[in-house]
Structure formats: C-alpha cells, structure tokens
Amino acid sequence: MRGPGDILTAAVARYGTKTALVTSARTLTYSELDEISNSVAAGLADRGVAPGQRVSLLATNRWEWIVAYHGALKAGAVVNPLNVMLTADEVAYVVADCEASAILVSGDRLGDVVGLPGEVKFLQTVVSFDEAAEVALGFGELIDAAASPPAVDPPDPAALSTIGYTSGTTGRPKGAMQSHRSVLLNCALTATMHVRTADDVVVSALPAPHVYGNVVINGTFLAGGTVVLMEKFDPAAALGLIAEHRATLFEGVPAMYSMLLAAEEIEGADLSSITRSTVGGQTISTAVMEEWERRSEAPLLELWGMTELSGLGTTHALYAPNVHGSIGVALPGVDVRVASLEDPSETPPVGEPGELVVRGPIVTLGYWGNEEATREVLDSDGWLHTGDVAHADEEGHFFVVDRLKDMIVTGGYNVYPAEIERVLVEHEAVAMAAVGRVPDDVKGELARAYVVLTRGASVTADDLVAHCRGSLASYKLPRSVAFVDELPMTSTGKIMRRELHRLDEGAMASSGG
C-alpha cells in the first residue's frame, strides 16, 4: 500500500464480504465499500476532477462520507475534510483557499454552498449527499451513472493526500498538508500500538473529518475489523450500541467519558465485551479514567495528536504499562521530545516542562499556500513545534500540561487551565469543568472555573476552591466559579476555552478562594 486510497482495495482482498461499517442508515461489507468508492471515483472523474485537484467533504458522520473520502483518493484527488461546525463564510474561505474543484455536502448544509461555484474560481461540481437540487447533483446520480474508476498512477507516498484545516483560533484557518505516507503510517502505527485485529468491533462518534476519527476508522479497516459509526454522540445510544454489537473498543474524547459515566444508563450497562478503550483530544482526569476502567474492566489508553501529524503522535501500547495522566510514548519511528521554552535546541531535565516537538514521517508537509505559517512551526531540523507544554519521565512517557496559548499569567505566575480542570473533575459533584481567564487590574489575569454539576448534586464555589486547595498552589486556585448547564464544544467534543466568556451572561457565578 502506498497511501490511504489503497486501504479498501487491500481489505477487500483479505476480508471480502465481512461487515466493515455499520451506521444507522446502512451496513456495508468491505466489498460494498470498495465498489461504491470505485463508483465515486468514476463519477468524480466523469465530472472533470483530475488527479491532484482538491475535493471538499462537508457532512456529519455517515456512510456516504466514508465512501466519498476513499473515492476521491482513488480518483487521485486530494481530500479536504471540512469541520461541520464551520460557518458558511468559513466554508467559503476554505474551499476557495484550497482551490477545490468539487464539494460533496449534506442536504442541511447545501444552502451554505449553493453560490460557491460562481464565487470560487475552480469549483465546478456540487454533490448533495441527500436529495438532488437545482445546483447540486444527487449522490445517487453520481454513483449510479459512473462507469469504471479512472486509471490513475499509483501515488507517490511523499505526495499530498489531504489538506486538513486547523480551527483558526488565532485567525484564518490554515491548511495542514498531509502526505499519503503520513496518513497511512498513522493509521497503521496506531492500529499496531492498540493491537487492532479482524475480531474488533469499534463503536465511535468521533467525526470522520477529524484526524482522530480518521485514524480510528481507517486503522480498523486496515485490520479488518468493524466500525460502528454514530452520526453524533449520545451517551445512552453509545452504551446501547456497545452492548448490541458486543463492541471490543470504544474510542472518544474526555467529555464523552464524563457524559457516559454521568448517564443514568451507565447503571446496568453491559460493557463486558470491551477489551480496551482510547481517549484523546484533551487532557482527562485520572479519576474519570479509573471509573471507566472500573466499569469496563479494561484499560483506557490515553493518546495525543494533531492535524499536523495526520493523527496521533504518542499513545500507550496495549500491553505496556498504562501510566494514567500520561499521553504515552512516541509512535514507532517518530521522534518526540520536550524542547526548552528558553532555547528550543535544548532538552530540559526530566520532569521540567517545555514545548512538545515532533519529527518524522508523519509530520505535515507544511501549510497550504502559507510559507510564513509553515516556518513558524517547522524548524530547519524538521522539528514540528506543537504549541503544547509537556514534560517527560525517565521511561519516555510524556505528560501534557496545557496549550501555550491557553496559559493564564496571574501576578507573574504561569497557570495552566488543564491542571485546574483535572482537580475540579475529581470532585464527586462535578460532571465537567473548564477554566478560562478573566482580566484583573492587579494581577493581570485570573483563572475562572465553569462547572457542570452531576445530576442532583449541590456544591458551593467555596467548596470547590477548598477542594482545589488541597492539590494546587494558592496562585493556581480559581478565583471565581460559574455554574453552567453545558460547556461550549467543538464537533469532536473538545471544550472551546475561547468561548467560555460567552457563558458569563447566563451563568450563576460565585466568588471563591
């Protein structure tokens, strides 16, 4: 195999009519996934999509998205997976920036793209995953009218495969360029570390456009397992699917595990088929990890990654020591180290925090059309500067402290929100917590906690601050607490700290500490 576009072709040769994908709308075998993706490739080629051109995909999890992804790659195109939370303006920007020649979109987002062919220079084809429209070809028409897939040269493993746009929290989104090699290797190495096999059944609601979701789905396809893909996460539904399909893996972000453990259905849930679970995207409380492991009687493996790595950079191997609070060790063949915040060429002593940097075949080719941004994150020695603060132990386990950009500077001290969040969620009354910054005339910035309580729980701000005081230095304590019904989340279930201030208007705030 030379890239992710070869995954289904290789899988069908080995697993044929074995069930590969289960969704609420349709169940597909490996043979069916391969055949339909071939039709997508032919349909795109018939409409002028040539090798190297970009194809954008905009939809929530569904079987059509999966075959469109593989079909575009089989046509020799470069895939541009779009975050479904992007606004119409952001979608227009990304499609124009990557110069997409086609976009496949769900019916509910069709209104956001109908005018784009007249506005975006290279965009010629709009395909609706649902009903056809005046400006959009129906997905059924695309695959029904198609002939044989186009004959394209095998991809150069080092060539561009995917352009995944970052969240754009500091400005316009940037398109991280992923090679065929980086995507395939990430799926393969992750599958190896987690020991995926053809016997595995994976339940996941991770978005397919996100690198974590992509690695979960295609890493399972590489091993010949079955993916049970949820359109969106619902804790009761997830618990039901785990029991119904005798799932061996559940994979998600920290908020999903908090919601699963807080759901009424967790009592009596059948998790006996689970052999391991994975969690990534943000730091997770060890208390949450321990409770999920207690209930599932299986290890929960923490991992870490980013779009610029095509997926994971570190994780725990299934049969190696599972160090709670750690994101694991580097993937095989990948260099990961902690760089000094003062001099990136130096590595600080064990246990001392610095910036996590990565080098190796999974690292991005750079940002599409943005050499300046590329130079900011890729140094001359090939190290990708991730923006994550971390430290390492003597055995090579890494521990993420927080994002550099989320750091709160209070009275000259550096305070990391994730450190406070981990302590807060250990309180029995707290279901979820996030920490943001508020301005202060004296200390510059103060930490403010936003807390979602567990069902029926009651606790005061002073109680929570007192709880934190037992584990945190005084300058790290939250100086106020806001009790809220929910936290702002991305499509992957990550907490959006930059949006926390919007909760202040309706939150019940109390002072603490």
C-alpha positions in Angstrom: 0.0 0.0 0.0 1.2 3.5 -0.9 -1.4 5.6 0.8 -4.9 5.6 2.4 -6.5 5.3 -1.0 -5.3 1.7 -1.1 -6.8 0.6 2.2 -10.1 -0.6 0.9 -8.6 -2.4 -2.1 -6.3 -4.3 0.2 -9.0 -5.0 2.7 -11.5 -6.4 0.2 -8.8 -8.9 -1.0 -8.5 -10.2 2.6 -11.9 -9.7 4.1 -14.4 -9.6 1.2 -17.9 -9.8 2.4 -17.1 -9.3 6.1 -19.0 -6.4 7.7 -16.8 -3.2 7.6 -19.1 -0.3 8.5 -22.4 -0.1 10.5 -24.4 3.2 10.5 -28.0 3.9 11.4 -28.8 4.1 7.7 -26.9 1.3 6.2 -24.5 -1.6 6.9 -21.7 -2.2 4.4 -19.2 -5.0 3.8 -15.7 -4.4 2.6 -16.7 -5.4 -0.9 -19.5 -2.9 -0.9 -17.4 -0.1 0.4 -14.8 -0.8 -2.2 -17.3 -1.0 -5.1 -19.2 2.2 -4.1 -16.0 4.1 -3.6 -14.9 3.0 -7.1 -18.2 4.5 -8.4 -17.5 7.7 -6.6 -14.0 7.9 -8.2 -15.5 7.3 -11.6 -18.3 9.8 -11.0 -15.8 12.5 -10.0 -13.6 11.8 -12.9 -16.6 12.0 -15.3 -17.2 15.5 -13.9 -13.7 16.7 -14.6 -12.0 16.0 -11.3 -8.4 15.3 -12.3 -5.5 13.8 -10.2 -4.1 16.4 -7.8 -7.3 18.5 -7.7 -9.0 19.1 -4.3 -12.3 17.6 -3.3 -14.0 19.0 -0.2 -16.3 17.0 2.0 -18.8 18.6 4.4 -21.1 16.4 6.4 -21.5 14.7 9.8 -20.7 11.0 10.1 -22.5 8.9 7.5 -21.6 6.0 5.2 -21.6 8.3 2.2 -18.8 10.4 3.7 -16.7 7.3 4.1 -17.0 6.1 0.5 -16.6 9.7 -0.8 -13.3 10.0 1.1 -12.0 6.8 -0.4 -13.5 7.5 -3.8 -11.8 10.9 -4.0 -8.4 9.3 -3.2 -9.0 6.6 -5.8 -9.6 9.3 -8.3 -6.2 10.7 -7.5 -7.7 13.8 -5.9 -6.6 15.5 -2.7 -9.2 15.3 0.1 -10.2 18.4 2.0 -12.3 17.2 5.0 -14.3 20.1 6.4 -15.3 20.6 10.1 -19.1 20.6 10.2 -19.0 23.4 12.8 -17.6 25.9 10.2 -19.9 28.8 9.3 -20.9 29.4 5.7 -18.2 32.2 5.5 -15.6 29.8 6.8 -16.6 27.1 4.4 -16.3 29.5 1.6 -12.9 30.6 2.7 -11.5 27.1 3.0 -13.0 25.9 -0.3 -11.5 29.0 -2.1 -8.2 28.7 -0.2 -7.5 25.1 -1.2 -9.0 25.8 -4.7 -11.4 22.8 -4.5 -12.8 21.6 -7.8 -15.7 19.7 -6.2 -17.6 19.6 -2.9 -19.8 16.9 -1.5 -22.2 18.2 1.1 -25.1 17.0 3.3 -28.5 18.4 2.4 -28.7 20.5 5.6 -25.6 22.5 4.5 -26.4 22.7 0.9 -27.6 26.3 1.4 -24.2 27.3 2.5 -22.5 26.2 -0.7 -25.0 26.8 -3.5 -23.5 30.1 -4.5 -19.9 29.0 -4.3 -19.4 27.7 -7.9 -19.9 31.3 -9.1 -17.6 32.7 -6.4 -14.8 30.2 -6.2 -12.6 30.1 -9.2 -12.0 26.4 -9.6 -15.2 24.9 -8.1 -17.3 23.2 -10.8 -19.2 20.4 -9.1 -21.5 20.3 -6.1 -22.9 17.0 -5.0 -25.6 16.6 -2.3 -25.3 13.5 -0.1 -29.1 13.8 0.1 -31.7 14.9 -2.4 -30.5 16.5 -5.7 -31.1 20.2 -6.1 -31.1 22.7 -8.9 -27.4 23.5 -8.2 -26.4 20.1 -6.9 -26.1 16.6 -8.3 -27.6 13.9 -6.1 -25.1 11.4 -4.6 -27.1 8.5 -6.0 -26.8 10.0 -9.5 -23.1 10.4 -9.0 -22.5 6.7 -8.3 -25.3 5.2 -10.4 -24.1 6.9 -13.7 -20.5 6.1 -13.1 -18.5 3.5 -15.1 -15.1 2.1 -14.2 -12.9 4.0 -11.8 -10.3 6.2 -13.6 -6.8 4.7 -14.3 -4.5 6.9 -12.3 -0.8 6.4 -11.5 -0.1 5.0 -8.0 0.5 7.9 -5.7 4.0 9.0 -4.6 3.9 8.2 -0.8 5.5 11.6 -0.2 2.9 13.5 -2.3 0.0 15.4 -0.9 -3.0 13.3 0.1 -5.1 15.5 2.4 -5.5 19.2 3.4 -6.9 19.4 6.9 -7.7 22.9 8.1 -6.9 23.9 11.7 -9.5 25.5 13.9 -8.3 29.0 13.2 -8.5 30.2 16.8 -5.8 32.8 16.1 -7.1 34.0 12.7 -8.0 32.3 9.4 -7.8 28.5 9.3 -4.6 27.1 8.0 -4.5 24.0 5.7 -2.1 21.4 7.1 -0.8 19.3 4.2 -0.7 15.6 4.9 1.2 13.1 2.7 -0.1 9.7 1.6 2.7 8.2 3.7 1.8 10.2 6.8 -1.9 9.3 6.8 -1.3 5.6 6.1 1.5 5.3 8.6 -0.5 7.0 11.3 -3.4 4.6 10.8 -1.1 1.6 10.7 1.1 2.6 13.7 -1.9 3.4 15.8 -3.6 0.1 14.9 -0.3 -1.7 15.9 0.0 0.1 19.2 -3.6 -0.7 20.1 -3.4 -4.2 18.7 -6.4 -4.0 16.4 -7.5 -7.2 14.7 -10.2 -8.5 12.4 -12.1 -9.6 15.5 -12.5 -6.0 16.7 -15.8 -4.1 16.7 -15.3 -0.4 17.4 -18.0 2.0 18.5 -17.2 5.6 17.9 -18.8 9.0 17.4 -15.6 10.8 16.6 -16.1 12.9 13.5 -14.7 11.3 10.3 -13.2 14.7 9.1 -11.1 14.9 12.2 -7.7 13.1 12.3 -8.6 11.1 15.4 -11.8 9.9 13.8 -10.0 9.1 10.5 -7.3 7.1 12.3 -9.9 5.1 14.3 -12.0 4.3 11.1 -9.2 3.5 8.7 -6.9 1.9 11.3 -9.8 -0.5 11.9 -10.3 -1.1 8.2 -6.6 -1.9 7.9 -7.0 -4.6 10.5 -10.3 -6.0 9.0 -12.4 -5.0 12.0 -15.9 -3.5 12.1 -16.6 0.2 12.7 -20.0 1.1 14.3 -20.2 4.8 13.5 -22.5 7.1 15.3 -23.7 10.2 13.5 -23.3 12.2 16.7 -22.5 11.3 20.2 -25.3 10.4 22.7 -24.3 8.6 25.8 -27.3 6.3 26.1 -27.1 5.4 22.5 -23.4 4.7 22.7 -23.9 2.3 25.7 -26.7 0.6 23.8 -24.5 0.1 20.7 -21.7 -1.3 22.8 -24.0 -3.9 24.2 -25.8 -4.6 20.9 -22.7 -5.1 18.8 -20.5 -6.6 21.5 -18.0 -3.9 20.9 -14.4 -4.6 21.8 -13.4 -0.9 21.7 -14.9 2.4 22.5 -13.0 5.5 21.3 -13.7 9.1 22.3 -12.7 12.4 23.9 -12.7 13.1 27.6 -16.1 14.8 27.6 -17.7 11.6 26.1 -16.4 9.5 29.0 -17.6 12.1 31.5 -21.1 12.0 29.9 -21.1 8.2 29.7 -20.3 8.0 33.4 -22.9 10.6 34.2 -25.7 8.9 32.2 -28.5 7.1 34.0 -28.0 4.2 31.6 -24.5 3.5 32.9 -26.0 1.6 35.8 -26.6 -1.9 34.5 -24.9 -1.2 31.1 -23.3 -4.2 29.6 -19.6 -3.3 29.0 -18.3 -6.9 29.3 -17.2 -7.1 25.6 -14.9 -4.1 25.9 -11.2 -5.1 25.9 -9.7 -1.6 25.8 -10.8 2.0 25.1 -8.9 5.1 23.9 -9.2 8.7 24.8 -7.6 11.8 23.3 -8.2 15.4 22.2 -7.7 17.0 25.6 -6.3 16.1 29.0 -8.5 13.8 31.0 -8.9 13.4 34.8 -7.3 10.2 36.2 -10.5 9.9 38.3 -12.6 9.6 35.2 -10.1 7.1 33.7 -10.2 5.0 36.8 -14.0 5.0 37.0 -14.3 4.0 33.3 -11.7 1.2 33.8 -13.6 0.0 36.9 -16.9 -0.3 35.0 -15.4 -1.7 31.7 -12.8 -3.8 33.5 -10.4 -2.9 30.6 -7.7 -0.4 30.1 -8.3 3.1 28.9 -5.4 4.2 26.7 -4.7 7.9 26.5 -3.3 9.3 23.3 -2.2 12.7 21.8 -2.1 14.0 18.3 -2.9 16.9 16.0 -3.9 17.7 12.4 -0.3 18.5 11.6 0.6 14.9 12.3 -2.2 13.2 10.4 -3.4 11.8 13.7 -1.5 10.5 16.7 2.0 11.4 17.8 2.0 9.4 21.1 -0.1 6.8 22.8 0.2 3.8 25.1 0.8 0.3 23.7 -1.9 -2.1 24.8 0.5 -4.5 26.6 2.9 -1.9 28.0 2.4 -0.1 31.4 -0.6 2.2 31.3 0.5 5.3 33.1 -2.6 7.4 33.9 -2.1 11.1 33.2 0.4 10.4 30.5 -0.3 10.6 26.8 2.0 7.7 26.3 5.2 7.2 24.3 6.2 8.2 20.7 4.8 6.1 17.9 7.4 3.8 16.4 9.8 5.6 14.0 8.7 9.0 15.3 10.9 11.3 17.3 9.2 13.2 20.2 11.0 15.3 22.7 10.4 18.2 25.1 12.2 21.4 24.0 13.2 24.1 26.4 11.0 27.2 26.4 14.1 29.4 26.5 16.2 27.6 23.9 14.3 25.1 21.7 17.6 23.4 20.7 18.0 22.2 24.3 16.1 19.5 26.1 15.2 20.4 29.8 15.9 17.9 32.6 13.4 15.1 33.2 10.2 16.4 34.7 10.8 20.0 33.7 8.1 21.4 31.3 8.9 22.6 27.8 7.3 22.6 24.4 6.4 19.2 22.8 8.1 18.9 19.4 7.9 16.1 16.9 10.0 14.9 13.9 9.5 12.0 11.5 7.4 10.7 8.5 4.0 11.7 10.0 4.9 15.4 10.2 3.0 17.8 8.0 4.4 19.0 4.6 3.5 22.5 5.7 0.5 24.8 5.4 -1.1 25.1 2.1 -0.1 28.4 0.4 1.3 29.8 3.6 5.1 29.6 3.8 5.2 32.1 6.7 3.0 30.0 8.9 5.0 26.9 7.9 8.2 28.5 9.0 6.7 29.3 12.4 6.1 25.7 13.3 8.7 23.7 11.3 12.3 24.5 12.1 15.3 23.8 9.9 16.0 20.5 11.6 12.5 19.2 10.8 11.0 19.5 14.2 7.3 20.4 14.4 6.7 22.9 17.2 3.2 21.8 18.6 2.4 24.6 21.0 1.7 22.1 23.7 3.6 22.4 27.1 4.7 19.0 28.4 7.2 17.1 30.4 8.7 13.6 30.2 9.6 11.0 32.7 12.7 8.7 32.7 10.8 5.9 30.8 9.9 8.1 27.9 6.3 8.8 28.9 5.0 12.3 28.0 2.7 14.4 30.1 0.9 17.3 28.5 0.4 20.3 30.8 -1.6 22.5 28.5 -1.6 24.6 25.4 0.9 27.5 25.4 -1.8 29.9 24.1 -4.3 28.9 26.9 -1.8 29.7 29.7 -3.0 32.3 32.2 -0.4 34.7 33.6 -1.6 35.8 37.1 0.7 38.0 39.1 3.7 36.9 37.1 3.0 33.2 37.6 2.1 30.8 34.8 -1.2 28.9 35.4 -2.4 26.1 33.1 -6.2 25.6 32.9 -5.9 21.9 32.3 -4.2 21.5 35.7 -7.1 23.1 37.5 -9.7 21.2 35.4 -8.2 17.8 36.3 -8.5 18.6 40.0 -12.1 20.0 39.7 -13.5 16.9 38.0 -12.2 14.8 40.8 -14.9 16.3 43.0 -17.9 14.0 43.1 -20.3 16.8 42.4 -18.6 17.9 39.2 -19.5 16.3 35.9 -17.4 18.6 33.7 -15.3 21.6 34.2 -13.4 24.2 32.1 -11.2 27.0 33.1 -10.8 30.3 31.3 -9.3 33.7 32.0 -10.8 37.0 33.2 -8.9 40.3 33.3 -7.8 41.7 36.7 -6.5 45.2 37.4 -4.0 44.0 40.0 -2.8 40.6 38.8 -3.4 40.9 35.0 -5.4 37.7 34.7 -7.3 35.4 37.0 -8.5 31.8 36.5 -12.3 31.3 36.4 -13.9 27.9 36.5 -17.0 26.9 34.6 -18.6 23.9 36.2 -21.4 21.5 35.1 -22.7 19.6 38.1 -23.7 15.9 38.2 -27.4 15.1 38.4 -28.9 16.2 41.7 -25.6 17.4 43.1 -25.2 20.6 45.1 -21.9 22.3 45.9 -20.7 25.9 46.5 -17.9 27.8 44.9 -16.1 27.9 48.2 -16.4 24.1 48.5 -14.8 23.6 45.1 -12.0 26.1 45.8 -11.3 24.3 49.1 -11.2 21.0 47.2 -8.6 22.6 44.8 -6.6 24.0 47.6 -5.6 20.5 48.7 -3.9 19.8 45.3 -2.9 23.2 43.9 -0.6 26.1 44.9 -2.5 29.2 46.0 -1.7 31.1 42.9 -3.3 28.4 40.7 -6.6 28.4 42.5 -9.7 29.6 40.5 -10.8 33.0 41.8 -14.4 32.6 40.7 -16.7 29.7 39.8 -19.6 29.8 37.3 -22.2 27.1 37.4 -23.5 26.3 33.9 -25.7 23.8 32.2 -23.3 22.9 29.5 -19.9 23.9 28.1 -19.1 25.0 24.5 -17.8 22.1 22.5 -16.2 21.5 19.1 -17.5 18.8 16.7 -15.0 16.4 18.3 -16.2 17.1 21.8 -13.3 19.3 22.8 -14.1 22.2 25.2 -13.7 25.5 23.5 -12.0 27.6 26.1 -12.0 30.7 23.9 -15.8 30.6 24.0 -16.2 30.3 27.8 -16.6 34.1 28.3 -19.9 33.9 26.4 -21.3 31.8 29.3 -20.8 34.7 31.8 -24.1 36.4 30.9 -26.3 33.5 31.9 -24.1 31.7 34.4 -24.6 31.7 38.1 -21.2 33.0 39.3 -19.8 32.9 42.7 -16.5 34.0 44.1 -14.1 31.7 45.6 -10.6 31.4 47.0 
